[in-house]
Amino acid sequence: MTALPWQTGISPLMLAPMQGLTNRALRAYFIAQVRPDVIFTEFMRVRSGAESARLSAADLREIAVADEGVPLVVQLVGHGRESLVSAARAAQSAGAAHINLNMGCPFGRMGSGPTGGGMLRCPDDLEEVIPALREAIDGSFSIKLRTGYDDPDQILSLLPLFESSGVDFLVLHPRTVVQKYAGAADHGATARVVRETRLPVIANGDIRNAADGERVLRETGAAGLMLGRGAIADPLLFQRLRGLKNPEPDWQERRTELGCYLQEMLSRYTDLFCGDMQVLSKLKEILCHLDDPELAKPIKELRRAKNLRTFEAALLHTFPCSAPASIT
């Protein structure tokens, strides 16, 4: 049996793959501050065409980055057995121990073509792709997917294929691809999938606070949680779910926590990215996920900053950091 990327006996808390966000600087921050049980790369686009260039050189370098002992899952997005198998082998050669197939991304060409969520439009193709990937992958092989393309019961018909092929675990976002992020994630569907499969199911979607996470685990029987937008808004969500941080901080506590978070990411992004405008753009991508009503005005001020100097001045003025966030 393939070793799973988390320790036996725990309900793992995973940092979700989020394109444009979970780069190595942000992953390093999460590892240093809250140490997720598992982390994922941003999705790596699998190229069609030349056998030697299935993954970009930048993606291959990302795989080789040391992640301080936290298991790293490499997520692939693409289509076609030959291309995906070749990419999986290239990822393993670069050091990947765990590989995930993205079958859930609903946006742009990821959802309109036979990649990402679009793979669910071509279920017959999966009977060729999934077993071939399992055979090519030495470590754990997992799939992140929606409940279906436009039918929320589609996933139930796919479970026998996943089980017979030897998939190790599933990460389920309980919306359809066509829903994108509209409405609420239906974790009743997560519970149905958990009941219908012997595979570990990691629940993902609309887990914004500790109460959400505790409810989803309790009501679904999921093996663990994957935290995405909720974690980007509040990295300490990992520690709140572990009972190590206040599960319901007031606005003043949140202001201090956000100040430490944003100041640290300002420093890390300055080291990683080239030019003030790129750093500012990356910081504003984080801001898009902050939705604290009591802090709406200072957050809006940060979003309106035209240059990095203005952003930093506003950050230091309105979001003081008395002490860095801690893993304990």
Buried (B, 14 or more C-beta within 10 A) or exposed (E): EBEBBBEEEEBBBBBBBBBEBBBBBBBBBBBBBBBBBBBBBBBBBBBEEEEEEBBEEEBBEBBEEEBEEBBBBBBBBBBBBEBBBBBBBBBBEBEBBBBBBBBBBBEEEBBBBBBBBBBBBEBEBBEEBBBBBBEBBEBBBBBBBBBBBEEBEBBBEBBEBBEEBBBBBBBBBBBBBBBBEEEEBBBEBBBBBBEEBEBBBBBBBBBBBBEBBBEBBEBBBBBBBBBBBBBBBBBBBBBBBBEBBEBEBEEEEBBBBBBBBBBBBBEBBBEBBEEBEBBBBBBBBBBEBBEBEEBEEBBEBBBEBEEBEBBBEBBBEBBEBEEEBEBE
